[in-house]
Amino acid sequence: MTAIIDTICARRSISPKRLGYPGPNIEQVAEMVRAACAAPDHGNLAPTRFIYIPDDARQSLAEVFAAATLERNSDSSQEELEDAKQRAMNGAGLIAIWAHIDENNPIAPPHEQWIAVGAATQNLLLAANSLGFHTKIVSGGRVTSKSLRAAFNLGDGDVLVGFVVLGTYAGQTKKRLRPEPGEILSLWGPDI
Ligand SMILES: Cc1cc2nc3c(=O)[nH]c(=O)nc-3n(C[C@H](O)[C@H](O)[C@H](O)COP(=O)(O)O)c2cc1C
């Protein structure tokens, strides 16, 4: 194994509630995004954007999360609204993942653009790990809400994929169910 394969295989998502301070500084976030920019991208369409939410903007985002909850259920309880707000405050760093998918691109069909978004995001997660941080991607129904779409200024073809929550975690990571390589690797031959 190489160091990079070790880093890849050791990656585990950690619950945002357990992702403590310190989080990445802006230079470290820029390094993660530099890694994201190295992802494969057919046609150089750059379908991914990462939007960093600084700590002093989290409270404003929390209000948008509460508005998104009310949008889905105008009878939401105070407890539900507080829970929604807390989700914008969890972790020591927060980065929104934005995708723009061109449905009619003549070079790269939508599935290739989505793969580019996923590859960029995975590069970002692995770069975060290599800088000593843990992460988890979260989305939830709120990402398609009018409130969040307006807050992130999304237009036609833009998708708010979710958020990468980042932070420091010193505890044990649980073993995760992963496929065995043999389950997803096969050999092709002309008689297949
Ligand atoms: C685009 C995307 C959105 C996700 N949204 C959520 C979510 O809202 N809540 C959640 O618990 N897990 C979500 N996940 C899954 C976790 O990020 C994580 O991958 C999963 O818990 C498995 O853990 P692992 O990454 O350690 O294998 C999402 C994953 C992706 C790729």
The ligand as an SDF file (V2000), in Angstrom:
LIG
                    3D

 31 33  0  0  0  0  0  0  0  0999 V2000
  -24.3380   13.8020   -1.8250 C   0  0  0  0  0  0  0  0  0  0  0  0
  -24.4170   13.1130   -0.4930 C   0  0  0  0  0  0  0  0  0  0  0  0
  -25.3490   13.5280    0.4430 C   0  0  0  0  0  0  0  0  0  0  0  0
  -25.4440   12.8870    1.6910 C   0  0  0  0  0  0  0  0  0  0  0  0
  -26.3690   13.3240    2.6130 N   0  0  0  0  0  0  0  0  0  0  0  0
  -26.4280   12.7380    3.8210 C   0  0  0  0  0  0  0  0  0  0  0  0
  -27.3330   13.2000    4.8240 C   0  0  0  0  0  0  0  0  0  0  0  0
  -28.0880   14.1540    4.6280 O   0  0  0  0  0  0  0  0  0  0  0  0
  -27.3510   12.5620    6.0120 N   0  0  0  0  0  0  0  0  0  0  0  0
  -26.5190   11.4940    6.2740 C   0  0  0  0  0  0  0  0  0  0  0  0
  -26.5680   10.9560    7.3910 O   0  0  0  0  0  0  0  0  0  0  0  0
  -25.6570   11.0340    5.3460 N   0  0  0  0  0  0  0  0  0  0  0  0
  -25.5790   11.6320    4.1440 C   0  0  0  0  0  0  0  0  0  0  0  0
  -24.6950   11.1770    3.1930 N   0  0  0  0  0  0  0  0  0  0  0  0
  -23.8670    9.9840    3.5070 C   0  0  0  0  0  0  0  0  0  0  0  0
  -22.6730   10.3370    4.3970 C   0  0  0  0  0  0  0  0  0  0  0  0
  -22.0020   11.4940    3.9460 O   0  0  0  0  0  0  0  0  0  0  0  0
  -21.6740    9.1680    4.4770 C   0  0  0  0  0  0  0  0  0  0  0  0
  -21.1110    8.9160    3.2280 O   0  0  0  0  0  0  0  0  0  0  0  0
  -22.3200    7.8890    4.9890 C   0  0  0  0  0  0  0  0  0  0  0  0
  -22.7670    8.1180    6.3180 O   0  0  0  0  0  0  0  0  0  0  0  0
  -21.3820    6.6770    4.9780 C   0  0  0  0  0  0  0  0  0  0  0  0
  -20.2480    6.9280    5.7590 O   0  0  0  0  0  0  0  0  0  0  0  0
  -18.7950    6.7370    5.1350 P   0  0  0  0  0  0  0  0  0  0  0  0
  -18.5600    7.9540    4.2520 O   0  0  0  0  0  0  0  0  0  0  0  0
  -17.8730    6.6760    6.3230 O   0  0  0  0  0  0  0  0  0  0  0  0
  -18.8040    5.4720    4.3700 O   0  0  0  0  0  0  0  0  0  0  0  0
  -24.5680   11.8070    1.9750 C   0  0  0  0  0  0  0  0  0  0  0  0
  -23.6170   11.4090    1.0390 C   0  0  0  0  0  0  0  0  0  0  0  0
  -23.5360   12.0310   -0.1860 C   0  0  0  0  0  0  0  0  0  0  0  0
  -22.4890   11.5770   -1.1750 C   0  0  0  0  0  0  0  0  0  0  0  0
  1  2  1  0
  2  3  1  0
  2 30  2  0
  3  4  2  0
  4  5  1  0
  4 28  1  0
  5  6  2  0
  6  7  1  0
  6 13  1  0
  7  8  2  0
  7  9  1  0
  9 10  1  0
 10 11  2  0
 10 12  1  0
 12 13  2  0
 13 14  1  0
 14 15  1  0
 14 28  1  0
 15 16  1  0
 16 17  1  0
 16 18  1  0
 18 19  1  0
 18 20  1  0
 20 21  1  0
 20 22  1  0
 22 23  1  0
 23 24  1  0
 24 25  2  0
 24 26  1  0
 24 27  1  0
 28 29  2  0
 29 30  1  0
 30 31  1  0
M  END
$$$$
